[in-house]
Structures are given as C-alpha cells and as structure tokens.
Amino acid sequence: MPGNWEVRGLFGNELAMEDAIEGLKKLQKVPEFKVLDRRNLQVVVSKGDSEGRELVKNIIKISHGFVESDAPLGRYDAKKAEIKRKKLKEYEEKRKKALQPAK
C-alpha cells in the first residue's frame, strides 16, 4: 500500500524549504509531497521503503530543516489535535475557577 507513512519537515525559511523540494525532485523515485504552509512540508512515502524515508529525512536535514515527524500517515495530526484539546480543557477549568465568586 503506497503512501501510508509521512515525514514532516519544518524549515526556518522559505528558501530552505525550496532547497529541500529541489532535492526531492532529483530523487529517482520522487515521493509525493505537499507544502502545508510557508515553513512546513509533508512527504508521503511507503512504509516498507525505509531507504526512501531515510533519503527524505537526510534531504530535509541537509536543507537546514528539522524532521518534525516520521510516523504513520495521520498520526501527527491526531497527536496535535489531542494536545490542543487538552490545553483547551485546562484553559476552561482555569477560567471557571477564576469566574467563581470568592467565599
């Protein structure tokens, strides 16, 4: 099943990300990639292609980027959503405490 693993890269600037994209395009088997915003890149590869994943991670590092996630497709988004939900819950609890009248 192709495309069931993702490697996400975070870059300090747009030029570094463009450099990584050029590096990805030079590979023999160009992986599917998506620019998420100005500094984030998502590359989707096959889970069984460990050599391809390592090449992608090296290209990100060489381009002065940071490998933010190397996990099954969708796990990163689920993790971020869980963290956001926890922070919102903590905020609501603090807000309720602050709004309660002092006794």
Protein Blocks (a to p, Z undefined) as FASTA:
>chain_A
ZZiaccddddfbfklmmmmmmmmmmpmblcddddfblmbccddddfklmmlmmmmmmmmm
mnopacfbdcdehklmmmmmmmmmmmmmmmmmmmmmmmpccZZ
